[in-house]
């Protein structure tokens, strides 16, 4: 589940409880960052500072890990994540065209979230489905052998489903 919420006292209490469990693990940083991403929908600086203090790690190290891995974000992500693979196999088969079409349809750029907070559009370098290139995923569900038309149709269906549940 991708939470599109900010830091609340309830979520902070849950985070601290999980952090205490993680402290008992060898190498608690990555599990703690995953927990923060899951609970808050992103890992803002205030949470990074808590992790730094509690795990006795430098803020530079924590921020370096957060900004290196694509699974983590320092800004809130949408409720739904669309990722377009721009790895070599996908790129040579037209994934950049898919990315551009989705940017046009959503009126956002790669790495941004729609104004309503529903959709974040991301690029990824490889999702391990090269035989199905080009691919994109929506909330980790892979859509292979794609093209611009398929991506637009899938987005249209997704938007309709979002509006039906509101």
N, C-alpha and C positions, 0 to 999 in steps of 0.2 A: 504494500500500500504506500502510496506517495502522499504524504501529508502536505497540504497547502495551508499551513498555519504558522503562526509566529510563536515566539517563546512565551509561554504562559506559566503561571506558578504550578499548575497541575503537571504540565509536561516537564517542567524543571525538576519536580519531585521524582517523577518516573525516571528521568535521566540520571539523577544522583543515585537512585537505587540500583540502576543497571551499571553505573560507573563503579560502584562498590563491588559488584560481582565481577566486573571486568578486571579490577585491580588484582584479583587472585589468579588471573590467567598469565601465562608467559606471553609477553608482547601484547599488552592490553590496548595499544593505540588504535589499531585498525578496527577491532570490534567496537570500541568506544565511538570512533568516527561513524561507523555504520549505524550505530544506535542513534547518534545525534541526527544524522541525515534522515533517518526514518521518523524520528519523533518530531523534528522541527521542520522538515522539508528542505532544509539547507543547514549550513554550519556557519552561522555568523561569528564575527570576531568575539562577541561576548561569550559564546559557547567555547570557542577556541581557547580563550583565556582561562575558563574553568578547567578545561582538559589539561592545559599547560600546568596549572597549579596542582591539580589533583594527581597527575601522573608524573609530576616533576620532569617535564619535558619543555624545551624552549618553544616559545610561540613561533619562532622562525621554522622550526622543524615541523610543527603541527600545520602551520599555514602552507608550508612546502608540500606536505603530503596531500592536504585538502585540495590545493590548486593543481597538483600533478595528476591525480586520478579523476577520470571523467564521471565516476559514480558519485562524487561529492560536488557540492555547489556552495558558494558563499552567498548566493542570492536565492530567494525563493523560486522554486520551480512550480509549474502548473500542475493541476490535478492529473493531467495526461501528458506523457512525454512521447514525442515523436522523434526518433533518431534515424538519420539517414547515413548509411555507411558510405564513406568516401575513401575506403581502402582501395588498393590498386585494382583488384578484380572488379569491384563495383564501379569504380570511377571510369575505367575504360569501357564499361558497358552502359554508361549514361547516368550514373547516380547524381552527378552535379546538376543535370537537367531536372531531376526529381527534386533536389534541394531548392533550386531556383523556383520551380513551380509551386512548391509548398510555401516558400517565402512570399510569393505573390498572392497566393490564396489566403494566407493567414495575416498578411500585411505586417509581418515581423521578420527580423533577420535571424540568422543562425545564432543560437545561444540566448535568444530573447523569449519572453513569455507574453502571451496575448493579454490585452488590457483587462479582459474579464477574469484573468488568472486561471483559465481552463487548460491552455495548451502551451507547452514549451517545445521549441524546435531546436534539436541538437544535431551535431555532426559526430560521427564516431569513425574510427579508423578501421576497425574490423570487428565483426560480431561472430565470426567463425562459420559463416554460411556462404562461403565463396562459390560453391557449386550452384547456388541459387541467385547469383548476382544478376542485376543489382538488387539490393535489399534495403528495406527500411523497417523499422519496428514501431509499434504503438503499444506503450505500456508493456514492453518486453515481448509482445507477440510479433513474430517475424513474418513479413510479407515479402516473398521471394519472386524472382523472375518478373520484376516490376518494370513499370514505365511511367511516364508522366500521367497518362490517362488513368491507369490503375491507382496511382497515388492520389489523384484528385477525387476519384470516385470513393476511395476508402476514407478520405478526409471528409467528404460530404456526408457519408453514412455515419461517421463518428460524430460530427456536429449535430446531426439529426438526433442521434441517441442521447447526446448531452442535453439537448433542449427538451426531449421527452421526459427526462428524469428531473427537470427543474420544476 
